[in-house]
Amino acid sequence: MAAAALHLELVFSRPETTLSVTRGAARLLVDMGYAPLLEVCLPNGRRADVMALGPKGDIVICEVKSGIDDYRVDRKWQEYGPFCDAFYFAVAPEFPEGVLPGEPGLIVADGFGGAVVRDAPSTPLAPARRKALTLAFARLGALRAMRE
């Protein structure tokens, strides 16, 4: 087969992209001193892709977007704010700039790690909500550890 006839195209499926970005965002959060859990159900029935507890008790949520279509059809991200101190979108390096709103933080990640491109605004939780979320987070982490 002639080299000119050989054409390779790298195409990432959405599940592979989602897994890669999720893994990279979680690794970044660990590097930043956070303890992340994946796919955490929130009291409002929504599910956070990544939720992390910081060394000072602060809570971060990352919503992973695998592509433009994923972002455009999924508007539930605005319902995460009441359950975290900081909210980030996490996207792959090839995600087009300028599609996401400017207010949330932005993490660009791949399967090996990530970088904070834009810091998330801090909106501190009320103490009672922080305590309830922290206890629920700790219990979830402990129960997941027991399954392994």
N, C-alpha and C positions, 0 to 999 in steps of 0.2 A: 504494500500500500504506500503510495507516495505521500510524503510529508504534507504536501499542499492539500491533499484530499482529507487529511485528518483535521477535524475541528472539535475542540473540546470547549464546553461551556460550563462554567460553575454556576449552579442554581441551588440556592438554599431553600429547602422547604420551610414552611412556616413553623412546624413543630421543631425542626432542628434549630432554626433561628431563635425561637422562643427559649428552648433549652439552653442554648449557648449564651444568650443575653442574660437569662436568669442566673446561670452559673457565674458569669463574669461579674454581674452586679453584686451577688452575694459575696464573692471573693473580695471585691472592692470594699464592701461594708465591713468585712472581717479585718481587712487591712486598716480601716479607719477606726477600729476598736469596738465595732458593733457585733452583736450576736444575732444572726439572721435565722428566720424560719421561713420556709416556702409554703405558699398556698394556705394562708391563715384566714379562717372565717371570722368576720367582724360581727359585732352585735346587730348591725343593720341588715345582715344577711348577705352582704357582699363578701368577696374573697380577694384578699390582697395577695398579689403574686409573691412579693417579698416584704416581710415585716421584720424590723430589726430593733433590738433594744441596746441602747448605748450605755457607756460606763457610768453616766450620771443619771440614768433612768429615762433619757429621752427616747422617743419612739419615732422611727422613720418607716415610711411605706414607699415601695417602688412598684410602679405599674409598668410591666414589660409590654412593649409594643413591637410586634414582629414585622410590621410594615405599615404603609399608609392606610391600606384598607382596614387593618385591625384598629388603627386609631379612629378612623372616620365612622365606623359602625359601633364603636364602644364608647359611650359617653358616661359610663358609670364612675369614671375616675374622680369626678367632682364630689362623690359621696364618701371619699376616703378621708378628707380633711378633718372631720370631727374626731378621728381616731388616731391622729399622729401629730407630732410636733413639726415634722417636715415631710413634704411629699415630693417624690421624684418620678419622672418618666425614665425608663431605661430602654435604650434602643441600640441596634447594631450600628457599626461604623458606617455602613452604606445607607442608613436611613437619611432621607433628604433633609437638609437644614431648612428651617423656616416653616415647616408643616405644623409643628407642635406650638401650643401657646407659650408665651414668654414668661408667665407667672410661675409655674412649678419649676422645681429643679430639674436638671438634665444630666443623666449618666449615659455615657457611650461605653458599651461593653461587648466583649466577645467571650468565648469559652475559657479564656485564660485570665481575665481580669477586666478592669474598666477604669474610667476616669470621670471625675465630676467636671462637666463642661460648664454647668451653671448651678450655683448654690441654690438650694430651696429656701424660700422665706421661712423664718421660724414663727410658728403660731403655737405658743405653749398651751398644753392641755390643762384643763381644770384639775386640781389635785385629786378629787374623788374619781374622775374618769381615768386619770393616769394610774391610780392604785388598782382599779378594777381591770384595766387592760394589762398592767404588768403581772397581776396574779394569773389572769387567763393565759397570758403568754408563757409564764413559767410552768403552769400546769400542762399546757400543750406540749412544750418542749420535753418535759419529764415523761409524759405519756408516749410520745414518739420515741424517746430513748428506750423505753421498756419494750417496744415492738421490735427493736433491732436485735 
